[in-house]
Amino acid sequence: MKRYCFDLDGTVYRGKTGIPTAVDFIQALQAQGNEPFYVTNNSSKTREQLQQALRDIGIEAPLSNIYSSALATAKYVAKHFAEAKVQVIGSDGIRAALELEGIQISHNLQADVLVMGIDRTIDYQRLAEACFTVQRGAKIIGTNEDIRFPTEAGFVPGNGSIVRLVANVCGVEPVFIGKPSPVMLEMIAEEHHLSRHDLVMVGDNYDTDILCGINYGCTTVHVGTGVTPVEVAKEMSIQPTYIVEDLSKLPRL
């Protein structure tokens, strides 16, 4: 039995609105006893908040099956910078994940590491302070490099846009943890005793979701409900395993 890993923004929902074909597909899987995983680059929400966002569109998901770039980033920082002082730009998700790993969060400009997740309240002064921190020698770690993501009204800036702004000012190259890195798929396989041959990565963004699956070596499904149009996906040099307009067009694998 194949186990499905769904991206969220643009694949399962747009903003707070569920994508009907995706909700139907997931509910059908659950009815068959095939519980999906959820793999999101959104670092702003905790696992509990992501669980509630899914519940609000009619999907009941166990916490253990929800993975975010915030969780993966916190584990990376704990492994490589356990004793470092960490300055954070981000929302509940990344802060809670770092605290769970016992990371020391610094509130001044003398940090060793700058972790950047999406923060919808950020202003010019905080961006300037982030640049000062990096110019003093701090490493930049971005939870993900999404340039944009879809909402009900259209595309809005993603975390990658903001991280690149700071990195460009400082003339450095950031480290990104979320998709297209296969780290979250590796976590799923390890924690749930699965192999890459068991997993199917489903997403709307070729540059993050699909390349994540390709980098990991599992089956990939591109849906045309979000960032990357179907016609663009079909032109890529490395093709997804399946390309569909929406999940109503995908046969059960």
BALUMKE-124452 format. One record per residue (C-alpha): residue number from 1; z, x, y; chain. Coordinates in steps of 0.5 Angstrom, whole numbers. Last residue first. Layout:
BEGIN
{NUM, {Z, X, Y}, "A"}
...
This chain:
BEGIN
{253, {-13, -3, 8}, "A"}
{252, {-14, -10, 10}, "A"}
{251, {-20, -12, 14}, "A"}
{250, {-20, -11, 21}, "A"}
{249, {-24, -16, 26}, "A"}
{248, {-18, -20, 27}, "A"}
{247, {-15, -13, 30}, "A"}
{246, {-19, -13, 36}, "A"}
{245, {-26, -10, 38}, "A"}
{244, {-26, -6, 32}, "A"}
{243, {-27, 2, 31}, "A"}
{242, {-25, 4, 24}, "A"}
{241, {-24, 12, 21}, "A"}
{240, {-24, 14, 28}, "A"}
{239, {-30, 19, 30}, "A"}
{238, {-30, 26, 32}, "A"}
{237, {-35, 27, 37}, "A"}
{236, {-34, 21, 41}, "A"}
{235, {-39, 16, 42}, "A"}
{234, {-37, 10, 38}, "A"}
{233, {-30, 11, 42}, "A"}
{232, {-34, 10, 49}, "A"}
{231, {-37, 4, 46}, "A"}
{230, {-31, 1, 44}, "A"}
{229, {-28, 1, 51}, "A"}
{228, {-22, 6, 51}, "A"}
{227, {-16, 4, 55}, "A"}
{226, {-14, -3, 52}, "A"}
{225, {-16, -8, 47}, "A"}
{224, {-22, -4, 44}, "A"}
{223, {-18, -3, 38}, "A"}
{222, {-19, 4, 34}, "A"}
{221, {-16, 5, 27}, "A"}
{220, {-15, 11, 24}, "A"}
{219, {-13, 14, 17}, "A"}
{218, {-9, 20, 17}, "A"}
{217, {-10, 27, 18}, "A"}
{216, {-4, 29, 23}, "A"}
{215, {-9, 31, 28}, "A"}
{214, {-14, 25, 27}, "A"}
{213, {-8, 20, 28}, "A"}
{212, {-6, 23, 34}, "A"}
{211, {-13, 24, 36}, "A"}
{210, {-13, 16, 35}, "A"}
{209, {-7, 14, 39}, "A"}
{208, {-7, 19, 45}, "A"}
{207, {-15, 21, 47}, "A"}
{206, {-18, 15, 44}, "A"}
{205, {-13, 10, 47}, "A"}
{204, {-13, 3, 44}, "A"}
{203, {-9, 5, 38}, "A"}
{202, {-8, 4, 30}, "A"}
{201, {-5, 10, 26}, "A"}
{200, {-6, 8, 19}, "A"}
{199, {-1, 12, 14}, "A"}
{198, {0, 13, 6}, "A"}
{197, {-5, 19, 6}, "A"}
{196, {0, 22, 11}, "A"}
{195, {5, 22, 6}, "A"}
{194, {11, 17, 6}, "A"}
{193, {19, 19, 5}, "A"}
{192, {21, 14, 11}, "A"}
{191, {25, 19, 15}, "A"}
{190, {20, 25, 13}, "A"}
{189, {13, 21, 14}, "A"}
{188, {16, 17, 20}, "A"}
{187, {18, 24, 24}, "A"}
{186, {11, 27, 22}, "A"}
{185, {8, 21, 25}, "A"}
{184, {12, 22, 31}, "A"}
{183, {10, 29, 32}, "A"}
{182, {3, 28, 31}, "A"}
{181, {1, 31, 38}, "A"}
{180, {-4, 26, 41}, "A"}
{179, {1, 23, 43}, "A"}
{178, {8, 25, 45}, "A"}
{177, {11, 32, 46}, "A"}
{176, {7, 35, 52}, "A"}
{175, {9, 42, 55}, "A"}
{174, {7, 43, 62}, "A"}
{173, {2, 49, 64}, "A"}
{172, {4, 52, 71}, "A"}
{171, {1, 53, 78}, "A"}
{170, {7, 50, 82}, "A"}
{169, {3, 44, 85}, "A"}
{168, {-1, 43, 79}, "A"}
{167, {5, 42, 75}, "A"}
{166, {8, 37, 79}, "A"}
{165, {2, 33, 80}, "A"}
{164, {0, 34, 72}, "A"}
{163, {7, 31, 71}, "A"}
{162, {6, 25, 75}, "A"}
{161, {-1, 24, 72}, "A"}
{160, {1, 25, 65}, "A"}
{159, {7, 19, 66}, "A"}
{158, {2, 14, 67}, "A"}
{157, {-1, 11, 73}, "A"}
{156, {-3, 4, 73}, "A"}
{155, {-9, 0, 70}, "A"}
{154, {-11, -7, 71}, "A"}
{153, {-7, -14, 73}, "A"}
{152, {-4, -15, 66}, "A"}
{151, {-2, -8, 65}, "A"}
{150, {-6, -2, 62}, "A"}
{149, {-4, 5, 62}, "A"}
{148, {-6, 11, 65}, "A"}
{147, {-6, 19, 65}, "A"}
{146, {-2, 19, 59}, "A"}
{145, {1, 26, 58}, "A"}
{144, {7, 24, 54}, "A"}
{143, {15, 26, 54}, "A"}
{142, {13, 32, 59}, "A"}
{141, {17, 38, 59}, "A"}
{140, {16, 43, 65}, "A"}
{139, {20, 50, 64}, "A"}
{138, {25, 52, 70}, "A"}
{137, {23, 58, 74}, "A"}
{136, {25, 57, 81}, "A"}
{135, {18, 54, 82}, "A"}
{134, {20, 49, 77}, "A"}
{133, {26, 46, 80}, "A"}
{132, {23, 46, 87}, "A"}
{131, {17, 42, 84}, "A"}
{130, {22, 37, 82}, "A"}
{129, {25, 37, 88}, "A"}
{128, {19, 35, 92}, "A"}
{127, {17, 30, 87}, "A"}
{126, {24, 27, 88}, "A"}
{125, {23, 27, 96}, "A"}
{124, {16, 24, 95}, "A"}
{123, {19, 18, 91}, "A"}
{122, {20, 16, 84}, "A"}
{121, {22, 9, 82}, "A"}
{120, {17, 7, 77}, "A"}
{119, {20, 13, 73}, "A"}
{118, {15, 15, 67}, "A"}
{117, {18, 21, 63}, "A"}
{116, {19, 28, 66}, "A"}
{115, {24, 34, 63}, "A"}
{114, {25, 39, 67}, "A"}
{113, {28, 45, 64}, "A"}
{112, {33, 51, 66}, "A"}
{111, {36, 47, 72}, "A"}
{110, {38, 50, 78}, "A"}
{109, {36, 44, 83}, "A"}
{108, {42, 40, 82}, "A"}
{107, {44, 34, 77}, "A"}
{106, {44, 37, 71}, "A"}
{105, {44, 34, 64}, "A"}
{104, {47, 37, 58}, "A"}
{103, {44, 35, 52}, "A"}
{102, {48, 32, 46}, "A"}
{101, {42, 29, 42}, "A"}
{100, {45, 22, 44}, "A"}
{99, {45, 24, 51}, "A"}
{98, {37, 26, 51}, "A"}
{97, {35, 20, 48}, "A"}
{96, {39, 15, 53}, "A"}
{95, {36, 19, 59}, "A"}
{94, {29, 19, 56}, "A"}
{93, {29, 11, 55}, "A"}
{92, {33, 9, 61}, "A"}
{91, {28, 12, 66}, "A"}
{90, {25, 18, 68}, "A"}
{89, {26, 25, 72}, "A"}
{88, {31, 29, 68}, "A"}
{87, {34, 36, 70}, "A"}
{86, {36, 40, 64}, "A"}
{85, {41, 45, 63}, "A"}
{84, {40, 49, 57}, "A"}
{83, {44, 50, 51}, "A"}
{82, {40, 47, 46}, "A"}
{81, {33, 49, 49}, "A"}
{80, {29, 49, 43}, "A"}
{79, {32, 44, 38}, "A"}
{78, {35, 40, 42}, "A"}
{77, {29, 40, 47}, "A"}
{76, {25, 38, 41}, "A"}
{75, {29, 32, 39}, "A"}
{74, {30, 29, 46}, "A"}
{73, {22, 29, 46}, "A"}
{72, {21, 26, 40}, "A"}
{71, {26, 20, 42}, "A"}
{70, {23, 19, 49}, "A"}
{69, {16, 19, 46}, "A"}
{68, {18, 13, 42}, "A"}
{67, {19, 11, 35}, "A"}
{66, {21, 4, 33}, "A"}
{65, {21, 3, 25}, "A"}
{64, {29, 4, 25}, "A"}
{63, {30, -1, 30}, "A"}
{62, {27, -6, 25}, "A"}
{61, {22, -11, 28}, "A"}
{60, {22, -18, 30}, "A"}
{59, {15, -20, 33}, "A"}
{58, {14, -26, 37}, "A"}
{57, {12, -24, 44}, "A"}
{56, {19, -23, 47}, "A"}
{55, {22, -20, 40}, "A"}
{54, {17, -14, 41}, "A"}
{53, {20, -13, 48}, "A"}
{52, {27, -14, 45}, "A"}
{51, {25, -8, 40}, "A"}
{50, {23, -4, 46}, "A"}
{49, {29, -5, 49}, "A"}
{48, {33, -3, 43}, "A"}
{47, {29, 3, 42}, "A"}
{46, {31, 5, 49}, "A"}
{45, {25, 4, 54}, "A"}
{44, {22, 9, 59}, "A"}
{43, {19, 14, 55}, "A"}
{42, {13, 10, 53}, "A"}
{41, {9, 14, 49}, "A"}
{40, {9, 9, 43}, "A"}
{39, {9, 9, 36}, "A"}
{38, {11, 2, 32}, "A"}
{37, {12, 2, 25}, "A"}
{36, {10, -4, 20}, "A"}
{35, {14, -8, 15}, "A"}
{34, {9, -9, 9}, "A"}
{33, {13, -15, 6}, "A"}
{32, {7, -20, 5}, "A"}
{31, {9, -24, 11}, "A"}
{30, {11, -18, 15}, "A"}
{29, {3, -16, 15}, "A"}
{28, {1, -23, 17}, "A"}
{27, {6, -22, 23}, "A"}
{26, {3, -16, 25}, "A"}
{25, {-4, -19, 24}, "A"}
{24, {-2, -25, 28}, "A"}
{23, {1, -21, 34}, "A"}
{22, {-5, -16, 34}, "A"}
{21, {-10, -22, 35}, "A"}
{20, {-6, -25, 40}, "A"}
{19, {-5, -19, 45}, "A"}
{18, {2, -20, 47}, "A"}
{17, {4, -21, 55}, "A"}
{16, {10, -17, 58}, "A"}
{15, {5, -11, 60}, "A"}
{14, {-1, -12, 56}, "A"}
{13, {1, -12, 48}, "A"}
{12, {0, -10, 41}, "A"}
{11, {-5, -5, 43}, "A"}
{10, {-6, -4, 50}, "A"}
{9, {1, -2, 51}, "A"}
{8, {4, -2, 44}, "A"}
{7, {1, 4, 39}, "A"}
{6, {2, 1, 32}, "A"}
{5, {3, 5, 25}, "A"}
{4, {1, 1, 19}, "A"}
{3, {3, 3, 12}, "A"}
{2, {-2, 3, 7}, "A"}
{1, {0, 0, 0}, "A"}
